[in-house]
Amino acid sequence: MRRHEYVLALDDAVALVPDEPSVRHPALADAEVLAVLMLDAYLHTIDYEGETIVEARGEVERYLANRPLLGCSWLRVDGGAAVSALLVSHWVHRDCPIVNYVMTSSTWKGKGLASDLVARTLASLRGAGYGEVRAVITEGNLPSEAIFARAGFRRV
């Protein structure tokens, strides 16, 4: 699979998003919740490569151990269940934040949750003083390509 890098300069035009009780920053204690969400969100998509819950747990653990920016990441819950998340970390190679994962539960896709979390992340990153953010998207992942294009990202 080919993946492409995208970049967005964070400027004063980044819109603030109002607080909402069902949206919060993820915590280290959310590892299992995030792994379950990850598996559900990626199952039967272009980015699914036959992973199991064990592999999803490993992926989340690697994220949490590798410079996560939890204060700029977001988790949406409904009735105690995670329905969408966006996880961002510091990308050492580019010395800037990178969106690592955008995940929405299969039953919640198409409701604008990912776009909302992208907007929240951009506002958080801007508020934290970052000048740009990057993402890497699998070629053909049309939902992610559309979400990031609407947010102003451009392919590098």
N, CA, C and O atoms as a GROMACS GRO file, in nm:
protein
  624
    1MET      N    1   0.083  -0.118   0.000
    1MET     CA    2   0.000   0.000   0.000
    1MET      C    3   0.088   0.125   0.000
    1MET      O    4   0.185   0.134   0.074
    2ARG      N    5   0.051   0.217  -0.083
    2ARG     CA    6   0.122   0.345  -0.086
    2ARG      C    7   0.057   0.439   0.013
    2ARG      O    8  -0.065   0.444   0.027
    3ARG      N    9   0.142   0.515   0.081
    3ARG     CA   10   0.092   0.615   0.174
    3ARG      C   11   0.152   0.750   0.134
    3ARG      O   12   0.264   0.758   0.084
    4HIS      N   13   0.074   0.854   0.157
    4HIS     CA   14   0.118   0.989   0.122
    4HIS      C   15   0.116   1.078   0.245
    4HIS      O   16   0.030   1.067   0.332
    5GLU      N   17   0.214   1.167   0.249
    5GLU     CA   18   0.225   1.261   0.359
    5GLU      C   19   0.147   1.388   0.326
    5GLU      O   20   0.147   1.434   0.211
    6TYR      N   21   0.081   1.443   0.427
    6TYR     CA   22   0.003   1.566   0.414
    6TYR      C   23   0.049   1.663   0.521
    6TYR      O   24   0.097   1.621   0.626
    7VAL      N   25   0.036   1.793   0.495
    7VAL     CA   26   0.078   1.895   0.590
    7VAL      C   27  -0.025   2.006   0.597
    7VAL      O   28  -0.094   2.036   0.499
    8LEU      N   29  -0.035   2.066   0.714
    8LEU     CA   30  -0.121   2.183   0.733
    8LEU      C   31  -0.047   2.281   0.823
    8LEU      O   32  -0.004   2.245   0.932
    9ALA      N   33  -0.034   2.405   0.776
    9ALA     CA   34   0.022   2.511   0.860
    9ALA      C   35  -0.088   2.557   0.954
    9ALA      O   36  -0.200   2.588   0.912
   10LEU      N   37  -0.056   2.561   1.082
   10LEU     CA   38  -0.153   2.605   1.183
   10LEU      C   39  -0.137   2.755   1.200
   10LEU      O   40  -0.033   2.803   1.246
   11ASP      N   41  -0.240   2.829   1.164
   11ASP     CA   42  -0.234   2.974   1.174
   11ASP      C   43  -0.352   3.024   1.257
   11ASP      O   44  -0.426   2.945   1.316
   12ASP      N   45  -0.369   3.153   1.260
   12ASP     CA   46  -0.476   3.212   1.341
   12ASP      C   47  -0.615   3.177   1.289
   12ASP      O   48  -0.713   3.202   1.359
   13ALA      N   49  -0.626   3.119   1.170
   13ALA     CA   50  -0.756   3.085   1.113
   13ALA      C   51  -0.812   2.956   1.172
   13ALA      O   52  -0.927   2.921   1.144
   14VAL      N   53  -0.734   2.884   1.254
   14VAL     CA   54  -0.783   2.761   1.315
   14VAL      C   55  -0.898   2.796   1.409
   14VAL      O   56  -0.881   2.875   1.502
   15ALA      N   57  -1.013   2.736   1.384
   15ALA     CA   58  -1.134   2.768   1.462
   15ALA      C   59  -1.135   2.694   1.596
   15ALA      O   60  -1.092   2.578   1.606
   16LEU      N   61  -1.184   2.762   1.697
   16LEU     CA   62  -1.203   2.698   1.826
   16LEU      C   63  -1.332   2.616   1.822
   16LEU      O   64  -1.427   2.652   1.753
   17VAL      N   65  -1.334   2.507   1.894
   17VAL     CA   66  -1.450   2.418   1.898
   17VAL      C   67  -1.501   2.418   2.041
   17VAL      O   68  -1.423   2.404   2.135
   18PRO      N   69  -1.633   2.433   2.059
   18PRO     CA   70  -1.685   2.439   2.196
   18PRO      C   71  -1.669   2.307   2.272
   18PRO      O   72  -1.668   2.199   2.213
   19ASP      N   73  -1.656   2.320   2.404
   19ASP     CA   74  -1.648   2.201   2.489
   19ASP      C   75  -1.777   2.122   2.478
   19ASP      O   76  -1.885   2.176   2.454
   20GLU      N   77  -1.763   1.992   2.495
   20GLU     CA   78  -1.878   1.902   2.489
   20GLU      C   79  -1.852   1.791   2.590
   20GLU      O   80  -1.743   1.734   2.590
   21PRO      N   81  -1.949   1.757   2.674
   21PRO     CA   82  -1.922   1.658   2.779
   21PRO      C   83  -1.887   1.519   2.727
   21PRO      O   84  -1.822   1.442   2.799
   22SER      N   85  -1.926   1.485   2.607
   22SER     CA   86  -1.897   1.350   2.555
   22SER      C   87  -1.761   1.341   2.487
   22SER      O   88  -1.724   1.235   2.437
   23VAL      N   89  -1.686   1.451   2.485
   23VAL     CA   90  -1.554   1.453   2.420
   23VAL      C   91  -1.449   1.494   2.524
   23VAL      O   92  -1.464   1.595   2.593
   24ARG      N   93  -1.343   1.414   2.532
   24ARG     CA   94  -1.237   1.443   2.628
   24ARG      C   95  -1.103   1.396   2.571
   24ARG      O   96  -1.098   1.329   2.468
   25HIS      N   97  -0.998   1.434   2.639
   25HIS     CA   98  -0.865   1.385   2.601
   25HIS      C   99  -0.851   1.241   2.648
   25HIS      O  100  -0.895   1.208   2.758
   26PRO      N  101  -0.790   1.154   2.568
   26PRO     CA  102  -0.766   1.017   2.614
   26PRO      C  103  -0.658   1.015   2.721
   26PRO      O  104  -0.578   1.108   2.734
   27ALA      N  105  -0.657   0.906   2.797
   27ALA     CA  106  -0.557   0.888   2.903
   27ALA      C  107  -0.489   0.753   2.884
   27ALA      O  108  -0.537   0.669   2.807
   28LEU      N  109  -0.379   0.733   2.953
   28LEU     CA  110  -0.309   0.604   2.945
   28LEU      C  111  -0.401   0.489   2.983
   28LEU      O  112  -0.389   0.379   2.929
   29ALA      N  113  -0.493   0.514   3.073
   29ALA     CA  114  -0.587   0.410   3.118
   29ALA      C  115  -0.687   0.370   3.009
   29ALA      O  116  -0.759   0.272   3.026
   30ASP      N  117  -0.693   0.443   2.900
   30ASP     CA  118  -0.786   0.414   2.790
   30ASP      C  119  -0.730   0.317   2.687
   30ASP      O  120  -0.791   0.297   2.582
   31ALA      N  121  -0.617   0.256   2.714
   31ALA     CA  122  -0.550   0.171   2.614
   31ALA      C  123  -0.643   0.062   2.561
   31ALA      O  124  -0.652   0.044   2.439
   32GLU      N  125  -0.711  -0.010   2.646
   32GLU     CA  126  -0.798  -0.118   2.600
   32GLU      C  127  -0.917  -0.064   2.522
   32GLU      O  128  -0.955  -0.122   2.420
   33VAL      N  129  -0.976   0.044   2.568
   33VAL     CA  130  -1.088   0.106   2.498
   33VAL      C  131  -1.046   0.149   2.358
   33VAL      O  132  -1.119   0.129   2.261
   34LEU      N  133  -0.927   0.206   2.348
   34LEU     CA  134  -0.876   0.250   2.218
   34LEU      C  135  -0.845   0.131   2.127
   34LEU      O  136  -0.868   0.140   2.006
   35ALA      N  137  -0.795   0.023   2.181
   35ALA     CA  138  -0.765  -0.096   2.101
   35ALA      C  139  -0.894  -0.156   2.043
   35ALA      O  140  -0.898  -0.193   1.926
   36VAL      N  141  -0.997  -0.165   2.124
   36VAL     CA  142  -1.125  -0.218   2.077
   36VAL      C  143  -1.183  -0.128   1.968
   36VAL      O  144  -1.231  -0.176   1.865
   37LEU      N  145  -1.177   0.003   1.991
   37LEU     CA  146  -1.225   0.099   1.891
   37LEU      C  147  -1.144   0.087   1.763
   37LEU      O  148  -1.202   0.089   1.654
   38MET      N  149  -1.012   0.076   1.774
   38MET     CA  150  -0.925   0.067   1.658
   38MET      C  151  -0.963  -0.053   1.570
   38MET      O  152  -0.977  -0.040   1.449
   39LEU      N  153  -0.980  -0.167   1.632
   39LEU     CA  154  -1.012  -0.287   1.556
   39LEU      C  155  -1.146  -0.271   1.485
   39LEU      O  156  -1.159  -0.304   1.367
   40ASP      N  157  -1.246  -0.220   1.557
   40ASP     CA  158  -1.378  -0.200   1.497
   40ASP      C  159  -1.374  -0.097   1.384
   40ASP      O  160  -1.435  -0.117   1.279
   41ALA      N  161  -1.300   0.011   1.406
   41ALA     CA  162  -1.296   0.119   1.307
   41ALA      C  163  -1.227   0.078   1.178
   41ALA      O  164  -1.269   0.119   1.069
   42TYR      N  165  -1.120  -0.002   1.188
   42TYR     CA  166  -1.042  -0.036   1.069
   42TYR      C  167  -1.085  -0.165   1.000
   42TYR      O  168  -1.043  -0.192   0.888
   43LEU      N  169  -1.167  -0.245   1.067
   43LEU     CA  170  -1.214  -0.370   1.009
   43LEU      C  171  -1.283  -0.345   0.875
   43LEU      O  172  -1.372  -0.261   0.865
   44HIS      N  173  -1.242  -0.418   0.772
   44HIS     CA  174  -1.300  -0.409   0.637
   44HIS      C  175  -1.275  -0.274   0.569
   44HIS      O  176  -1.352  -0.232   0.483
   45THR      N  177  -1.166  -0.206   0.607
   45THR     CA  178  -1.127  -0.083   0.538
   45THR      C  179  -0.996  -0.108   0.465
   45THR      O  180  -0.937  -0.215   0.478
   46ILE      N  181  -0.952  -0.011   0.389
   46ILE     CA  182  -0.828  -0.024   0.313
   46ILE      C  183  -0.707  -0.042   0.405
   46ILE      O  184  -0.605  -0.099   0.364
   47ASP      N  185  -0.718   0.006   0.530
   47ASP     CA  186  -0.606  -0.005   0.624
   47ASP      C  187  -0.609  -0.131   0.708
   47ASP      O  188  -0.520  -0.152   0.790
   48TYR      N  189  -0.708  -0.215   0.689
   48TYR     CA  190  -0.717  -0.339   0.767
   48TYR      C  191  -0.634  -0.448   0.698
   48TYR      O  192  -0.653  -0.477   0.580
   49GLU      N  193  -0.543  -0.507   0.774
   49GLU     CA  194  -0.455  -0.610   0.719
   49GLU      C  195  -0.468  -0.740   0.798
   49GLU      O  196  -0.369  -0.812   0.815
   50GLY      N  197  -0.588  -0.769   0.848
   50GLY     CA  198  -0.611  -0.893   0.920
   50GLY      C  199  -0.572  -0.889   1.067
   50GLY      O  200  -0.561  -0.994   1.130
   51GLU      N  201  -0.552  -0.770   1.122
   51GLU     CA  202  -0.512  -0.758   1.261
   51GLU      C  203  -0.618  -0.816   1.356
   51GLU      O  204  -0.737  -0.822   1.323
   52THR      N  205  -0.572  -0.857   1.472
   52THR     CA  206  -0.659  -0.908   1.578
   52THR      C  207  -0.658  -0.806   1.692
   52THR      O  208  -0.586  -0.706   1.686
   53ILE      N  209  -0.736  -0.833   1.795
   53ILE     CA  210  -0.737  -0.745   1.911
   53ILE      C  211  -0.599  -0.741   1.977
   53ILE      O  212  -0.560  -0.638   2.032
   54VAL      N  213  -0.526  -0.849   1.973
   54VAL     CA  214  -0.392  -0.852   2.031
   54VAL      C  215  -0.301  -0.754   1.957
   54VAL      O  216  -0.225  -0.680   2.020
   55GLU      N  217  -0.309  -0.753   1.827
   55GLU     CA  218  -0.227  -0.660   1.748
   55GLU      C  219  -0.273  -0.515   1.767
   55GLU      O  220  -0.191  -0.423   1.770
   56ALA      N  221  -0.404  -0.495   1.779
   56ALA     CA  222  -0.455  -0.360   1.805
   56ALA      C  223  -0.405  -0.309   1.940
   56ALA      O  224  -0.367  -0.193   1.953
   57ARG      N  225  -0.405  -0.397   2.041
   57ARG     CA  226  -0.350  -0.358   2.172
   57ARG      C  227  -0.203  -0.317   2.159
   57ARG      O  228  -0.161  -0.216   2.216
   58GLY      N  229  -0.126  -0.396   2.085
   58GLY     CA  230   0.014  -0.364   2.064
   58GLY      C  231   0.033  -0.231   1.994
   58GLY      O  232   0.122  -0.154   2.030
   59GLU      N  233  -0.050  -0.203   1.896
   59GLU     CA  234  -0.042  -0.076   1.823
   59GLU      C  235  -0.070   0.041   1.916
   59GLU      O  236   0.000   0.142   1.912
   60VAL      N  237  -0.173   0.029   1.999
   60VAL     CA  238  -0.206   0.135   2.094
   60VAL      C  239  -0.095   0.151   2.196
   60VAL      O  240  -0.058   0.263   2.231
   61GLU      N  241  -0.041   0.041   2.245
   61GLU     CA  242   0.069   0.049   2.343
   61GLU      C  243   0.191   0.117   2.282
   61GLU      O  244   0.258   0.194   2.350
   62ARG      N  245   0.221   0.089   2.155
   62ARG     CA  246   0.334   0.155   2.089
   62ARG      C  247   0.308   0.306   2.077
   62ARG      O  248   0.397   0.387   2.099
   63TYR      N  249   0.185   0.340   2.041
   63TYR     CA  250   0.150   0.482   2.032
   63TYR      C  251   0.171   0.550   2.168
   63TYR      O  252   0.235   0.655   2.176
   64LEU      N  253   0.117   0.490   2.273
   64LEU     CA  254   0.125   0.550   2.406
   64LEU      C  255   0.267   0.560   2.458
   64LEU      O  256   0.296   0.643   2.544
   65ALA      N  257   0.356   0.476   2.408
   65ALA     CA  258   0.496   0.476   2.453
   65ALA      C  259   0.586   0.565   2.367
   65ALA      O  260   0.705   0.579   2.397
   66ASN      N  261   0.531   0.626   2.261
   66ASN     CA  262   0.614   0.697   2.165
   66ASN      C  263   0.570   0.842   2.147
   66ASN      O  264   0.514   0.879   2.043
   67ARG      N  265   0.594   0.925   2.248
   67ARG     CA  266   0.568   1.068   2.243
   67ARG      C  267   0.424   1.106   2.209
   67ARG      O  268   0.402   1.189   2.121
   68PRO      N  269   0.325   1.046   2.276
   68PRO     CA  270   0.187   1.084   2.248
   68PRO      C  271   0.161   1.227   2.295
   68PRO      O  272   0.214   1.271   2.398
   69LEU      N  273   0.080   1.297   2.222
   69LEU     CA  274   0.034   1.430   2.263
   69LEU      C  275  -0.111   1.416   2.308
   69LEU      O  276  -0.204   1.457   2.238
   70LEU      N  277  -0.129   1.357   2.425
   70LEU     CA  278  -0.264   1.326   2.473
   70LEU      C  279  -0.347   1.452   2.496
   70LEU      O  280  -0.469   1.449   2.482
   71GLY      N  281  -0.283   1.562   2.530
   71GLY     CA  282  -0.355   1.687   2.551
   71GLY      C  283  -0.405   1.751   2.422
   71GLY      O  284  -0.481   1.847   2.426
   72CYS      N  285  -0.362   1.698   2.309
   72CYS     CA  286  -0.408   1.746   2.178
   72CYS      C  287  -0.486   1.637   2.104
   72CYS      O  288  -0.534   1.659   1.993
   73SER      N  289  -0.498   1.521   2.166
   73SER     CA  290  -0.574   1.408   2.110
   73SER      C  291  -0.713   1.410   2.172
   73SER      O  292  -0.735   1.472   2.276
   74TRP      N  293  -0.807   1.341   2.107
   74TRP     CA  294  -0.946   1.346   2.154
   74TRP      C  295  -1.012   1.209   2.147
   74TRP      O  296  -0.977   1.126   2.063
   75LEU      N  297  -1.106   1.189   2.237
   75LEU     CA  298  -1.184   1.066   2.246
   75LEU      C  299  -1.329   1.103   2.270
   75LEU      O  300  -1.360   1.178   2.363
   76ARG      N  301  -1.419   1.053   2.185
   76ARG     CA  302  -1.563   1.076   2.202
   76ARG      C  303  -1.625   0.947   2.254
   76ARG      O  304  -1.601   0.839   2.202
   77VAL      N  305  -1.705   0.961   2.359
   77VAL     CA  306  -1.773   0.847   2.419
   77VAL      C  307  -1.923   0.867   2.413
   77VAL      O  308  -1.972   0.980   2.412
   78ASP      N  309  -1.995   0.757   2.410
   78ASP     CA  310  -2.141   0.759   2.414
   78ASP      C  311  -2.184   0.644   2.503
   78ASP      O  312  -2.157   0.527   2.473
   79GLY      N  313  -2.250   0.674   2.611
   79GLY     CA  314  -2.295   0.571   2.703
   79GLY      C  315  -2.180   0.489   2.759
   79GLY      O  316  -2.197   0.370   2.788
   80GLY      N  317  -2.065   0.550   2.775
   80GLY     CA  318  -1.950   0.480   2.829
   80GLY      C  319  -1.864   0.408   2.726
   80GLY      O  320  -1.755   0.362   2.759
   81ALA      N  321  -1.912   0.398   2.604
   81ALA     CA  322  -1.836   0.331   2.497
   81ALA      C  323  -1.766   0.435   2.410
   81ALA      O  324  -1.823   0.540   2.381
   82ALA      N  325  -1.643   0.404   2.369
   82ALA     CA  326  -1.570   0.492   2.277
   82ALA      C  327  -1.631   0.478   2.138
   82ALA      O  328  -1.648   0.367   2.088
   83VAL      N  329  -1.662   0.590   2.076
   83VAL     CA  330  -1.720   0.586   1.942
   83VAL      C  331  -1.630   0.650   1.837
   83VAL      O  332  -1.644   0.624   1.718
   84SER      N  333  -1.536   0.735   1.881
   84SER     CA  334  -1.445   0.798   1.786
   84SER      C  335  -1.324   0.850   1.862
   84SER      O  336  -1.334   0.891   1.978
   85ALA      N  337  -1.209   0.849   1.796
   85ALA     CA  338  -1.087   0.900   1.858
   85ALA      C  339  -0.993   0.952   1.751
   85ALA      O  340  -0.993   0.904   1.637
   86LEU      N  341  -0.914   1.050   1.788
   86LEU     CA  342  -0.805   1.099   1.705
   86LEU      C  343  -0.684   1.108   1.795
   86LEU      O  344  -0.686   1.176   1.898
   87LEU      N  345  -0.577   1.037   1.756
   87LEU     CA  346  -0.455   1.031   1.835
   87LEU      C  347  -0.341   1.097   1.759
   87LEU      O  348  -0.315   1.066   1.643
   88VAL      N  349  -0.275   1.188   1.826
   88VAL     CA  350  -0.165   1.263   1.766
   88VAL      C  351  -0.042   1.248   1.857
   88VAL      O  352  -0.054   1.235   1.978
   89SER      N  353   0.075   1.250   1.795
   89SER     CA  354   0.200   1.240   1.871
   89SER      C  355   0.303   1.334   1.809
   89SER      O  356   0.278   1.398   1.707
   90HIS      N  357   0.420   1.339   1.872
   90HIS     CA  358   0.530   1.418   1.818
   90HIS      C  359   0.608   1.330   1.720
   90HIS      O  360   0.656   1.223   1.757
   91TRP      N  361   0.620   1.376   1.596
   91TRP     CA  362   0.695   1.304   1.493
   91TRP      C  363   0.838   1.355   1.496
   91TRP      O  364   0.866   1.465   1.448
   92VAL      N  365   0.927   1.276   1.550
   92VAL     CA  366   1.066   1.316   1.566
   92VAL      C  367   1.129   1.346   1.430
   92VAL      O  368   1.205   1.443   1.417
   93HIS      N  369   1.099   1.265   1.330
   93HIS     CA  370   1.158   1.281   1.196
   93HIS      C  371   1.131   1.420   1.137
   93HIS      O  372   1.217   1.475   1.068
   94ARG      N  373   1.014   1.476   1.162
   94ARG     CA  374   0.978   1.608   1.109
   94ARG      C  375   0.976   1.716   1.216
   94ARG      O  376   0.955   1.834   1.186
   95ASP      N  377   0.998   1.678   1.342
   95ASP     CA  378   0.995   1.769   1.455
   95ASP      C  379   0.865   1.850   1.459
   95ASP      O  380   0.866   1.973   1.472
   96CYS      N  381   0.754   1.778   1.448
   96CYS     CA  382   0.622   1.841   1.454
   96CYS      C  383   0.519   1.734   1.491
   96CYS      O  384   0.552   1.615   1.490
   97PRO      N  385   0.397   1.774   1.523
   97PRO     CA  386   0.294   1.674   1.551
   97PRO      C  387   0.252   1.599   1.424
   97PRO      O  388   0.259   1.652   1.313
   98ILE      N  389   0.209   1.476   1.444
   98ILE     CA  390   0.154   1.395   1.336
   98ILE      C  391   0.026   1.328   1.386
   98ILE      O  392   0.020   1.278   1.498
   99VAL      N  393  -0.075   1.330   1.302
   99VAL     CA  394  -0.198   1.257   1.332
   99VAL      C  395  -0.168   1.110   1.305
   99VAL      O  396  -0.144   1.071   1.191
  100ASN      N  397  -0.169   1.031   1.411
  100ASN     CA  398  -0.138   0.890   1.398
  100ASN      C  399  -0.260   0.807   1.360
  100ASN      O  400  -0.252   0.720   1.273
  101TYR      N  401  -0.372   0.833   1.424
  101TYR     CA  402  -0.492   0.750   1.404
  101TYR      C  403  -0.617   0.837   1.409
  101TYR      O  404  -0.629   0.925   1.494
  102VAL      N  405  -0.707   0.810   1.318
  102VAL     CA  406  -0.843   0.863   1.322
  102VAL      C  407  -0.933   0.741   1.318
  102VAL      O  408  -0.929   0.664   1.222
  103MET      N  409  -1.013   0.725   1.422
  103MET     CA  410  -1.093   0.602   1.435
  103MET      C  411  -1.238   0.638   1.469
  103MET      O  412  -1.263   0.717   1.560
  104THR      N  413  -1.330   0.579   1.396
  104THR     CA  414  -1.471   0.593   1.429
  104THR      C  415  -1.534   0.455   1.423
  104THR      O  416  -1.514   0.380   1.328
  105SER      N  417  -1.610   0.424   1.525
  105SER     CA  418  -1.679   0.295   1.533
  105SER      C  419  -1.763   0.272   1.408
  105SER      O  420  -1.820   0.366   1.353
  106SER      N  421  -1.769   0.150   1.363
  106SER     CA  422  -1.841   0.117   1.240
  106SER      C  423  -1.987   0.163   1.244
  106SER      O  424  -2.042   0.199   1.140
  107THR      N  425  -2.049   0.164   1.360
  107THR     CA  426  -2.190   0.205   1.369
  107THR      C  427  -2.206   0.356   1.375
  107THR      O  428  -2.319   0.406   1.370
  108TRP      N  429  -2.097   0.430   1.387
  108TRP     CA  430  -2.104   0.575   1.396
  108TRP      C  431  -2.043   0.646   1.276
  108TRP      O  432  -2.040   0.769   1.272
  109LYS      N  433  -1.993   0.572   1.178
  109LYS     CA  434  -1.929   0.635   1.062
  109LYS      C  435  -2.031   0.717   0.982
  109LYS      O  436  -2.149   0.686   0.978
  110GLY      N  437  -1.981   0.823   0.920
  110GLY     CA  438  -2.065   0.907   0.836
  110GLY      C  439  -2.144   1.012   0.911
  110GLY      O  440  -2.232   1.075   0.854
  111LYS      N  441  -2.114   1.033   1.038
  111LYS     CA  442  -2.188   1.130   1.119
  111LYS      C  443  -2.106   1.256   1.150
  111LYS      O  444  -2.148   1.339   1.230
  112GLY      N  445  -1.989   1.269   1.088
  112GLY     CA  446  -1.906   1.388   1.108
  112GLY      C  447  -1.820   1.386   1.233
  112GLY      O  448  -1.760   1.488   1.269
  113LEU      N  449  -1.813   1.272   1.300
  113LEU     CA  450  -1.734   1.266   1.425
  113LEU      C  451  -1.585   1.287   1.400
  113LEU      O  452  -1.519   1.358   1.476
  114ALA      N  453  -1.532   1.225   1.296
  114ALA     CA  454  -1.390   1.239   1.267
  114ALA      C  455  -1.356   1.384   1.232
  114ALA      O  456  -1.254   1.436   1.276
  115SER      N  457  -1.439   1.448   1.153
  115SER     CA  458  -1.416   1.589   1.117
  115SER      C  459  -1.415   1.677   1.241
  115SER      O  460  -1.334   1.768   1.252
  116ASP      N  461  -1.506   1.649   1.334
  116ASP     CA  462  -1.512   1.724   1.459
  116ASP      C  463  -1.382   1.706   1.538
  116ASP      O  464  -1.328   1.802   1.592
  117LEU      N  465  -1.334   1.582   1.546
  117LEU     CA  466  -1.211   1.557   1.622
  117LEU      C  467  -1.089   1.618   1.553
  117LEU      O  468  -0.996   1.661   1.621
  118VAL      N  469  -1.088   1.621   1.420
  118VAL     CA  470  -0.979   1.689   1.349
  118VAL      C  471  -0.979   1.838   1.387
  118VAL      O  472  -0.874   1.894   1.417
  119ALA      N  473  -1.096   1.900   1.386
  119ALA     CA  474  -1.106   2.043   1.421
  119ALA      C  475  -1.059   2.066   1.565
  119ALA      O  476  -0.988   2.163   1.592
  120ARG      N  477  -1.099   1.978   1.657
  120ARG     CA  478  -1.057   1.991   1.796
  120ARG      C  479  -0.904   1.976   1.808
  120ARG      O  480  -0.840   2.050   1.883
  121THR      N  481  -0.849   1.882   1.736
  121THR     CA  482  -0.705   1.860   1.741
  121THR      C  483  -0.630   1.981   1.686
  121THR      O  484  -0.530   2.024   1.745
  122LEU      N  485  -0.675   2.035   1.574
  122LEU     CA  486  -0.608   2.151   1.516
  122LEU      C  487  -0.610   2.268   1.614
  122LEU      O  488  -0.510   2.338   1.630
  123ALA      N  489  -0.725   2.291   1.679
  123ALA     CA  490  -0.735   2.400   1.776
  123ALA      C  491  -0.643   2.374   1.895
  123ALA      O  492  -0.578   2.466   1.945
  124SER      N  493  -0.637   2.251   1.941
  124SER     CA  494  -0.549   2.217   2.054
  124SER      C  495  -0.403   2.236   2.019
  124SER      O  496  -0.326   2.291   2.099
  125LEU      N  497  -0.364   2.191   1.901
  125LEU     CA  498  -0.225   2.205   1.858
  125LEU      C  499  -0.188   2.353   1.844
  125LEU      O  500  -0.080   2.394   1.886
  126ARG      N  501  -0.276   2.431   1.785
  126ARG     CA  502  -0.252   2.575   1.768
  126ARG      C  503  -0.239   2.640   1.905
  126ARG      O  504  -0.149   2.721   1.928
  127GLY      N  505  -0.330   2.604   1.996
  127GLY     CA  506  -0.326   2.658   2.132
  127GLY      C  507  -0.200   2.620   2.207
  127GLY      O  508  -0.154   2.695   2.295
  128ALA      N  509  -0.143   2.505   2.174
  128ALA     CA  510  -0.019   2.460   2.238
  128ALA      C  511   0.106   2.521   2.172
  128ALA      O  512   0.218   2.495   2.215
  129GLY      N  513   0.085   2.602   2.068
  129GLY     CA  514   0.197   2.672   2.006
  129GLY      C  515   0.262   2.604   1.888
  129GLY      O  516   0.366   2.648   1.841
  130TYR      N  517   0.202   2.498   1.838
  130TYR     CA  518   0.260   2.429   1.722
  130TYR      C  519   0.230   2.508   1.595
  130TYR      O  520   0.124   2.570   1.583
  131GLY      N  521   0.324   2.505   1.499
  131GLY     CA  522   0.309   2.579   1.374
  131GLY      C  523   0.257   2.497   1.258
  131GLY      O  524   0.206   2.552   1.161
  132GLU      N  525   0.270   2.366   1.269
  132GLU     CA  526   0.219   2.280   1.162
  132GLU      C  527   0.189   2.142   1.219
  132GLU      O  528   0.233   2.106   1.328
  133VAL      N  529   0.112   2.066   1.141
  133VAL     CA  530   0.080   1.928   1.174
  133VAL      C  531   0.083   1.848   1.046
  133VAL      O  532   0.055   1.900   0.938
  134ARG      N  533   0.118   1.723   1.059
  134ARG     CA  534   0.126   1.635   0.942
  134ARG      C  535   0.040   1.512   0.964
  134ARG      O  536   0.000   1.480   1.076
  135ALA      N  537   0.012   1.443   0.854
  135ALA     CA  538  -0.060   1.317   0.856
  135ALA      C  539  -0.008   1.232   0.743
  135ALA      O  540   0.042   1.284   0.643
  136VAL      N  541  -0.019   1.102   0.757
  136VAL     CA  542   0.016   1.009   0.650
  136VAL      C  543  -0.109   0.925   0.625
  136VAL      O  544  -0.162   0.862   0.716
  137ILE      N  545  -0.155   0.926   0.500
  137ILE     CA  546  -0.281   0.859   0.465
  137ILE      C  547  -0.256   0.757   0.356
  137ILE      O  548  -0.184   0.784   0.259
  138THR      N  549  -0.315   0.641   0.372
  138THR     CA  550  -0.306   0.536   0.271
  138THR      C  551  -0.377   0.581   0.145
  138THR      O  552  -0.491   0.626   0.149
  139GLU      N  553  -0.309   0.568   0.032
  139GLU     CA  554  -0.369   0.602  -0.096
  139GLU      C  555  -0.497   0.521  -0.115
  139GLU      O  556  -0.497   0.399  -0.100
  140GLY      N  557  -0.605   0.590  -0.147
  140GLY     CA  558  -0.733   0.523  -0.166
  140GLY      C  559  -0.822   0.524  -0.043
  140GLY      O  560  -0.936   0.479  -0.049
  141ASN      N  561  -0.772   0.575   0.069
  141ASN     CA  562  -0.855   0.590   0.188
  141ASN      C  563  -0.937   0.718   0.169
  141ASN      O  564  -0.905   0.823   0.224
  142LEU      N  565  -1.042   0.705   0.090
  142LEU     CA  566  -1.120   0.822   0.048
  142LEU      C  567  -1.181   0.900   0.164
  142LEU      O  568  -1.179   1.023   0.161
  143PRO      N  569  -1.235   0.833   0.267
  143PRO     CA  570  -1.289   0.912   0.379
  143PRO      C  571  -1.182   1.000   0.446
  143PRO      O  572  -1.206   1.117   0.472
  144SER      N  573  -1.064   0.944   0.473
  144SER     CA  574  -0.958   1.023   0.536
  144SER      C  575  -0.908   1.131   0.443
  144SER      O  576  -0.884   1.244   0.486
  145GLU      N  577  -0.891   1.098   0.317
  145GLU     CA  578  -0.845   1.199   0.221
  145GLU      C  579  -0.941   1.317   0.218
  145GLU      O  580  -0.898   1.432   0.214
  146ALA      N  581  -1.072   1.289   0.220
  146ALA     CA  582  -1.172   1.396   0.216
  146ALA      C  583  -1.172   1.478   0.344
  146ALA      O  584  -1.178   1.601   0.339
  147ILE      N  585  -1.166   1.413   0.459
  147ILE     CA  586  -1.166   1.484   0.588
  147ILE      C  587  -1.047   1.578   0.596
  147ILE      O  588  -1.062   1.695   0.634
  148PHE      N  589  -0.930   1.528   0.562
  148PHE     CA  590  -0.810   1.610   0.574
  148PHE      C  591  -0.807   1.721   0.468
  148PHE      O  592  -0.758   1.831   0.496
  149ALA      N  593  -0.858   1.694   0.349
  149ALA     CA  594  -0.865   1.800   0.246
  149ALA      C  595  -0.959   1.912   0.293
  149ALA      O  596  -0.926   2.030   0.278
  150ARG      N  597  -1.075   1.877   0.350
  150ARG     CA  598  -1.168   1.979   0.400
  150ARG      C  599  -1.104   2.062   0.511
  150ARG      O  600  -1.136   2.180   0.526
  151ALA      N  601  -1.016   2.002   0.588
  151ALA     CA  602  -0.949   2.073   0.697
  151ALA      C  603  -0.835   2.162   0.646
  151ALA      O  604  -0.781   2.242   0.721
  152GLY      N  605  -0.799   2.147   0.518
  152GLY     CA  606  -0.696   2.232   0.460
  152GLY      C  607  -0.560   2.167   0.441
  152GLY      O  608  -0.466   2.233   0.398
  153PHE      N  609  -0.548   2.039   0.473
  153PHE     CA  610  -0.421   1.971   0.452
  153PHE      C  611  -0.392   1.960   0.303
  153PHE      O  612  -0.483   1.948   0.221
  154ARG      N  613  -0.264   1.965   0.270
  154ARG     CA  614  -0.224   1.945   0.130
  154ARG      C  615  -0.121   1.833   0.125
  154ARG      O  616  -0.040   1.815   0.216
  155ARG      N  617  -0.126   1.759   0.017
  155ARG     CA  618  -0.031   1.647  -0.001
  155ARG      C  619   0.107   1.701  -0.031
  155ARG      O  620   0.123   1.792  -0.112
  156VAL      N  621   0.208   1.645   0.035
  156VAL     CA  622   0.346   1.687   0.018
  156VAL      C  623   0.404   1.615  -0.102
  156VAL      O  624   0.521   1.636  -0.135
   0.00000   0.00000   0.00000
